[in-house]
Amino acid sequence: MLKSGKNIIQLVIALAVLSVFVLFVLSNEERFQRNGEKDTESYGQQLAPYLWDVNVETAQEYVEAVGKQNNFHYVEVHHSDGELFVKNAMVEADEGLDGLMRAMGLMRESHFLSPIEYQGREIGVIKTARDNKNIYTYMYMLPVAVLLFTVILLFRTLVKDRNMRTDMELDLNESKHRLHAVMAGTPVIVFSMDQSGVFLKCDGKGLSKIGHESSQFTGKSVEECQGELPITLEDFKKAMDGKIFSRVRKAGSHSFETCYFPLMREERQIGVTGVSTDITTILDAVAQLREKDSELDQEMQLAREAHQSIMSTEVPSVDGLEIGMLFRPSLAVGGDVVRFHTGGGNSIGVTICDIRGHGVAAALVSAAFIYKLDELLGDYRDDFGALYTELNQHVNRYFPADRYAAAATVRVDVEAKQLHYVTGSKEPVVLIRANGTVERLLEPTSVLGSVMNSDYEEKCVSLESGDHILLYTDGLYDVQDAQGLELNRQQMIKWVQAGLGAEPQEVVDQVYRRAAEFSVNGKFRDDVAAVLIKIQ
């Protein structure tokens, strides 16, 4: 026994030394990660002016200088839409001790990612990588840890052993007091039964909950007590088969969850022991929660119906045009908007808008946006620039501070074969020509609500038979696969191009299905809206 106790203490000391070493490793790794993130963020902010001005040459020189200083052997900077801005990668030599460490997997490459902000806006992202050479520090520390362990063991031999039996008795008495205190204040029934099902012990405050006294059932069989206790003969027999399980049963007006355990002695089952816990309050709370959930589902259904009536996204029929439309909120309701409006003569207007966020809050803001859009179209149907200037001022004044509106509006004049458009979004109006050429129609303006005094201008381009016009919100490609790879705008547009032989509605439906298949769980993180118009 004494030898065994010494071995346990030695094991504890060894674990303590190992824990110190592990804590040191964790702290060192955290410091390395923190420094990498801090350096990445610092370089990103220094690159921000070049990214804002699209100064590729100066930015490339800077990232190469970072590589030469051996701060990072890999630096990559992207615009906010995912497009690559600059990149520098240095080839790491596989010779010497570093090469050996890499081959053995002891030296790994750490990657860092940080957004780039400029003038209070996120304009891009910087990715970096550097080798984690902490392994050398740990190689030096390991002999120190072994030495420390040896010193502690030598020191321990100079200290007298305590009386372990006395300590164990004190701990046992304290545990008994704690158990009695728990049983006195908790609605539980603690019990044990012999092989014939006679209660050896049946005690606890849970008995008073169902009108019984402590130890009232001691010496009685479980069969005699059925109906008075949440413990049954059926459950006793199952526990006597050596099974560990739990059952929820009622006793009086209270519900108890009873856990059964085989009572063992020298690897032989001699009975059953267990504990019954009063869970009446929990079950009542669950029932109330389900009732509240049902009420919330009904309210959400009403909200969904109201939202759909406001959206009114029925696709109009216009001679000379084929139109396909996609509208999928990520929740019951959402913040995306698709609004068709007459343009006068043989023409059609479309507005697509992405209110920041999703769910009920975004849906309420989108309803206010639709109301104001319809009101202003009465005055500015033929001047989209003035329309967006007024909309921008309205969004700035009356919308919540964090609810921007990324929008685009077009008018297709079928007879004149012209496309009039205005944008207040990072997502362009995409014009896919009949010959396959893709034109991104995007003016350098801010999203609605971000800058108070922004000016917007209507633009016009000519159309030809076979051309397609695509409007969409970024939710259509904001998905990620199982490996963490993000779908991007370019790939989504390629999917559209690949399906242009079909009708526009079939094309947008197919793109939506392909994006869902790409997603790790088949779901979208944001609301989805798209309109595809074909010129006949």
ZAMARGU-4260 file (C-alpha; in steps of 0.2 Angstrom, whole numbers, plus 5000, padded with zeros to 4 digits):
<rodrens>
0) 5000/5000/5000 | 5014/5012/5005 | 5024/5008/4989 | 5008/5011/4979 | 5005/5028/4987
5) 5023/5033/4983 | 5020/5028/4965 | 5004/5039/4964 | 5013/5054/4971 | 5027/5052/4959
10) 5015/5051/4945 | 5006/5067/4951 | 5023/5076/4952 | 5027/5070/4934 | 5010/5076/4928
15) 5013/5093/4937 | 5029/5095/4928 | 5022/5090/4912 | 5007/5102/4915 | 5020/5116/4917
20) 5028/5111/4901 | 5012/5110/4892 | 5006/5127/4899 | 5023/5134/4893 | 5020/5127/4875
25) 5002/5133/4875 | 5008/5151/4880 | 5022/5151/4868 | 5010/5145/4854 | 4997/5158/4858
30) 5011/5172/4859 | 5017/5166/4841 | 4999/5166/4835 | 4996/5183/4842 | 5012/5191/4835
35) 5008/5184/4818 | 4990/5191/4818 | 4997/5208/4825 | 5010/5209/4811 | 4998/5204/4798
40) 4985/5217/4803 | 5000/5230/4804 | 5006/5226/4786 | 4987/5226/4780 | 4985/5243/4787
45) 5001/5249/4779 | 4995/5242/4762 | 4977/5250/4764 | 4981/5266/4754 | 4989/5256/4740
50) 4974/5244/4739 | 4962/5259/4740 | 4971/5268/4726 | 4974/5251/4716 | 4992/5255/4716
55) 4998/5237/4712 | 5016/5241/4708 | 5020/5250/4725 | 5010/5236/4734 | 5020/5222/4726
60) 5036/5230/4731 | 5030/5232/4749 | 5025/5213/4750 | 5042/5208/4742 | 5051/5219/4755
65) 5041/5210/4769 | 5047/5193/4762 | 5065/5198/4761 | 5065/5204/4779 | 5059/5186/4782
70) 5044/5192/4792 | 5033/5181/4781 | 5037/5170/4767 | 5020/5171/4759 | 5009/5187/4757
75) 4993/5188/4748 | 4981/5203/4747 | 4963/5202/4740 | 4950/5215/4736 | 4934/5214/4747
80) 4926/5205/4733 | 4939/5191/4733 | 4949/5197/4718 | 4968/5195/4720 | 4977/5212/4722
85) 4995/5207/4725 | 5005/5191/4730 | 5022/5186/4735 | 5028/5168/4739 | 5046/5164/4744
90) 5052/5146/4741 | 5058/5138/4758 | 5074/5128/4756 | 5072/5110/4762 | 5091/5109/4767
95) 5099/5109/4784 | 5090/5107/4801 | 5075/5117/4796 | 5072/5105/4781 | 5074/5090/4792
100) 5061/5097/4804 | 5049/5100/4790 | 5051/5083/4784 | 5048/5076/4801 | 5032/5087/4803
105) 5040/5096/4818 | 5040/5113/4810 | 5024/5118/4803 | 5018/5133/4793 | 5006/5145/4801
110) 4993/5155/4791 | 4986/5172/4796 | 4971/5182/4790 | 4966/5200/4793 | 4954/5212/4786
115) 4960/5228/4778 | 4951/5244/4783 | 4953/5261/4776 | 4943/5277/4781 | 4932/5266/4792
120) 4927/5253/4778 | 4933/5236/4775 | 4941/5236/4758 | 4950/5219/4757 | 4959/5205/4766
125) 4978/5201/4768 | 4984/5183/4770 | 5001/5178/4777 | 5011/5163/4781 | 5027/5160/4792
130) 5036/5145/4799 | 5033/5141/4817 | 5051/5137/4824 | 5045/5135/4842 | 5051/5117/4841
135) 5069/5123/4844 | 5063/5131/4861 | 5054/5115/4866 | 5069/5105/4862 | 5079/5115/4874
140) 5065/5115/4888 | 5063/5097/4888 | 5079/5093/4897 | 5075/5107/4909 | 5058/5099/4913
145) 5066/5082/4916 | 5079/5090/4928 | 5065/5099/4937 | 5056/5082/4939 | 5071/5074/4946
150) 5074/5088/4959 | 5056/5088/4965 | 5058/5069/4968 | 5074/5071/4977 | 5066/5085/4988
155) 5051/5074/4992 | 5062/5060/5000 | 5067/5073/5013 | 5049/5076/5019 | 5040/5064/5031
160) 5025/5054/5024 | 5009/5060/5031 | 4996/5048/5039 | 4986/5044/5023 | 4973/5034/5033
165) 4969/5049/5043 | 4967/5060/5028 | 4956/5047/5019 | 4945/5045/5035 | 4943/5064/5036
170) 4939/5065/5017 | 4926/5051/5019 | 4917/5059/5033 | 4917/5076/5024 | 4910/5067/5009
175) 4896/5059/5019 | 4891/5076/5027 | 4890/5083/5009 | 4880/5069/5003 | 4868/5071/5017
180) 4867/5090/5014 | 4863/5087/4996 | 4850/5074/5000 | 4842/5085/5013 | 4840/5100/5000
185) 4837/5091/4984 | 4821/5082/4978 | 4829/5065/4975 | 4826/5047/4981 | 4841/5037/4984
190) 4838/5018/4985 | 4846/5001/4985 | 4838/4984/4983 | 4844/4966/4986 | 4843/4952/4973
195) 4825/4948/4978 | 4819/4966/4976 | 4818/4971/4994 | 4823/4989/4998 | 4839/4990/5009
200) 4838/5009/5008 | 4825/5021/5002 | 4828/5039/5008 | 4829/5057/5002 | 4818/5073/5001
205) 4810/5067/4985 | 4799/5056/4996 | 4791/5071/5005 | 4786/5078/4988 | 4775/5063/4985
210) 4768/5062/5003 | 4779/5049/5011 | 4792/5048/5025 | 4810/5044/5025 | 4814/5026/5026
215) 4796/5022/5025 | 4799/5008/5012 | 4815/5001/5019 | 4812/4982/5021 | 4797/4981/5008
220) 4798/4974/4991 | 4797/4984/4975 | 4782/4974/4970 | 4773/4980/4986 | 4777/4998/4983
225) 4773/5000/4964 | 4761/5015/4961 | 4768/5024/4977 | 4786/5026/4970 | 4793/5030/4953
230) 4802/5013/4954 | 4794/4998/4946 | 4797/4979/4946 | 4799/4979/4927 | 4814/4991/4929
235) 4821/4981/4944 | 4821/4966/4933 | 4830/4975/4919 | 4843/4982/4931 | 4846/4964/4938
240) 4852/4959/4920 | 4866/4971/4923 | 4860/4985/4912 | 4863/5004/4916 | 4848/5014/4911
245) 4836/5028/4916 | 4817/5029/4915 | 4804/5044/4917 | 4789/5039/4927 | 4776/5048/4938
250) 4772/5046/4956 | 4757/5055/4961 | 4757/5072/4953 | 4776/5072/4951 | 4787/5066/4937
255) 4804/5057/4942 | 4819/5052/4931 | 4826/5036/4939 | 4844/5030/4935 | 4847/5012/4938
260) 4864/5004/4942 | 4869/4986/4946 | 4875/4984/4964 | 4891/4974/4963 | 4903/4965/4975
265) 4918/4956/4970 | 4912/4956/4952 | 4896/4948/4956 | 4879/4957/4956 | 4871/4957/4973
270) 4857/4969/4969 | 4852/4986/4961 | 4855/5004/4967 | 4849/5020/4959 | 4843/5038/4962
275) 4826/5046/4957 | 4826/5065/4953 | 4810/5075/4953 | 4810/5083/4936 | 4792/5090/4937
280) 4797/5108/4936 | 4809/5104/4921 | 4795/5095/4911 | 4783/5110/4915 | 4795/5122/4908
285) 4798/5112/4892 | 4779/5111/4890 | 4778/5130/4891 | 4793/5132/4880 | 4785/5121/4867
290) 4769/5131/4868 | 4779/5147/4866 | 4787/5139/4851 | 4770/5135/4843 | 4765/5153/4846
295) 4781/5160/4838 | 4778/5148/4823 | 4761/5155/4820 | 4767/5173/4821 | 4782/5169/4809
300) 4769/5161/4797 | 4759/5177/4798 | 4775/5188/4795 | 4779/5177/4780 | 4762/5179/4772
305) 4763/5198/4775 | 4781/5199/4768 | 4776/5189/4753 | 4761/5200/4749 | 4772/5216/4751
310) 4786/5208/4740 | 4773/5205/4725 | 4787/5196/4715 | 4776/5190/4701 | 4786/5190/4685
315) 4777/5202/4672 | 4775/5197/4654 | 4783/5209/4641 | 4783/5207/4622 | 4801/5205/4616
320) 4808/5199/4633 | 4810/5183/4643 | 4812/5185/4662 | 4817/5173/4675 | 4816/5177/4694
325) 4823/5169/4710 | 4819/5175/4727 | 4824/5164/4742 | 4825/5171/4760 | 4837/5162/4771
330) 4824/5162/4785 | 4805/5164/4785 | 4807/5182/4779 | 4822/5191/4773 | 4829/5208/4768
335) 4831/5205/4749 | 4820/5215/4737 | 4815/5211/4719 | 4803/5225/4712 | 4796/5225/4694
340) 4789/5242/4689 | 4782/5248/4672 | 4794/5259/4662 | 4782/5267/4650 | 4778/5261/4633
345) 4785/5244/4628 | 4798/5243/4643 | 4800/5236/4660 | 4809/5242/4675 | 4817/5231/4689
350) 4825/5235/4706 | 4835/5223/4716 | 4841/5227/4733 | 4850/5218/4748 | 4846/5226/4765
355) 4860/5222/4776 | 4856/5207/4788 | 4842/5194/4787 | 4826/5189/4796 | 4812/5199/4803
360) 4823/5215/4806 | 4829/5216/4788 | 4811/5212/4782 | 4804/5227/4791 | 4817/5238/4783
365) 4815/5231/4766 | 4796/5234/4767 | 4800/5252/4771 | 4812/5253/4756 | 4799/5246/4744
370) 4786/5259/4750 | 4798/5273/4747 | 4804/5266/4731 | 4786/5265/4724 | 4783/5283/4730
375) 4798/5290/4722 | 4796/5281/4705 | 4781/5292/4702 | 4792/5307/4701 | 4808/5300/4695
380) 4803/5285/4683 | 4814/5293/4669 | 4828/5299/4680 | 4836/5285/4690 | 4851/5296/4695
385) 4839/5308/4704 | 4829/5293/4711 | 4844/5285/4719 | 4850/5302/4726 | 4833/5304/4735
390) 4833/5286/4740 | 4851/5287/4748 | 4846/5303/4758 | 4830/5294/4764 | 4840/5278/4769
395) 4853/5289/4778 | 4839/5299/4788 | 4827/5286/4793 | 4835/5268/4792 | 4844/5261/4807
400) 4863/5265/4806 | 4868/5248/4802 | 4855/5244/4789 | 4863/5249/4772 | 4854/5245/4755
405) 4864/5238/4741 | 4853/5241/4726 | 4853/5242/4707 | 4839/5248/4695 | 4837/5245/4677
410) 4824/5249/4663 | 4824/5239/4647 | 4817/5248/4632 | 4812/5234/4620 | 4808/5245/4605
415) 4824/5256/4606 | 4835/5241/4612 | 4842/5251/4626 | 4847/5247/4644 | 4846/5261/4657
420) 4853/5258/4674 | 4860/5265/4690 | 4869/5256/4704 | 4872/5259/4722 | 4880/5242/4726
425) 4896/5232/4725 | 4887/5219/4714 | 4887/5225/4696 | 4873/5223/4683 | 4880/5210/4672
430) 4877/5211/4653 | 4881/5195/4644 | 4881/5198/4625 | 4875/5186/4612 | 4893/5183/4607
435) 4897/5178/4625 | 4906/5194/4630 | 4903/5198/4648 | 4901/5217/4653 | 4901/5222/4672
440) 4890/5238/4673 | 4896/5245/4689 | 4898/5264/4693 | 4910/5270/4707 | 4896/5274/4719
445) 4893/5270/4737 | 4879/5258/4744 | 4863/5268/4748 | 4864/5274/4766 | 4883/5274/4768
450) 4887/5292/4763 | 4874/5306/4765 | 4878/5317/4750 | 4882/5304/4737 | 4877/5308/4719
455) 4871/5294/4707 | 4870/5295/4688 | 4859/5285/4676 | 4869/5276/4662 | 4863/5269/4646
460) 4870/5255/4634 | 4863/5248/4618 | 4856/5230/4617 | 4855/5217/4604 | 4844/5201/4601
465) 4851/5187/4611 | 4859/5198/4625 | 4855/5194/4643 | 4854/5205/4658 | 4858/5198/4676
470) 4854/5206/4692 | 4858/5197/4709 | 4862/5199/4727 | 4878/5192/4735 | 4868/5178/4744
475) 4868/5168/4728 | 4887/5164/4729 | 4889/5167/4748 | 4892/5148/4752 | 4906/5137/4757
480) 4910/5119/4754 | 4915/5105/4766 | 4934/5110/4763 | 4930/5128/4767 | 4932/5134/4749
485) 4921/5149/4745 | 4910/5150/4729 | 4914/5167/4720 | 4905/5179/4709 | 4915/5174/4693
490) 4911/5155/4695 | 4892/5160/4698 | 4892/5170/4682 | 4901/5156/4672 | 4886/5144/4678
495) 4874/5157/4671 | 4883/5158/4654 | 4884/5139/4653 | 4865/5138/4654 | 4860/5152/4643
500) 4853/5140/4630 | 4838/5137/4641 | 4824/5149/4647 | 4829/5162/4659 | 4819/5154/4673
505) 4827/5137/4671 | 4844/5146/4671 | 4842/5155/4688 | 4834/5139/4695 | 4849/5128/4690
510) 4861/5141/4696 | 4853/5141/4713 | 4853/5121/4714 | 4871/5121/4709 | 4875/5133/4723
515) 4865/5123/4735 | 4875/5107/4730 | 4891/5117/4732 | 4887/5122/4750 | 4892/5110/4764
520) 4875/5108/4771 | 4864/5113/4756 | 4859/5129/4765 | 4863/5148/4761 | 4870/5160/4774
525) 4861/5175/4767 | 4845/5179/4757 | 4845/5175/4738 | 4838/5186/4724 | 4841/5186/4706
530) 4833/5192/4689 | 4839/5186/4672 | 4831/5195/4657 | 4834/5189/4639 | 4832/5201/4624
535) 4823/5192/4610
</rodrens>
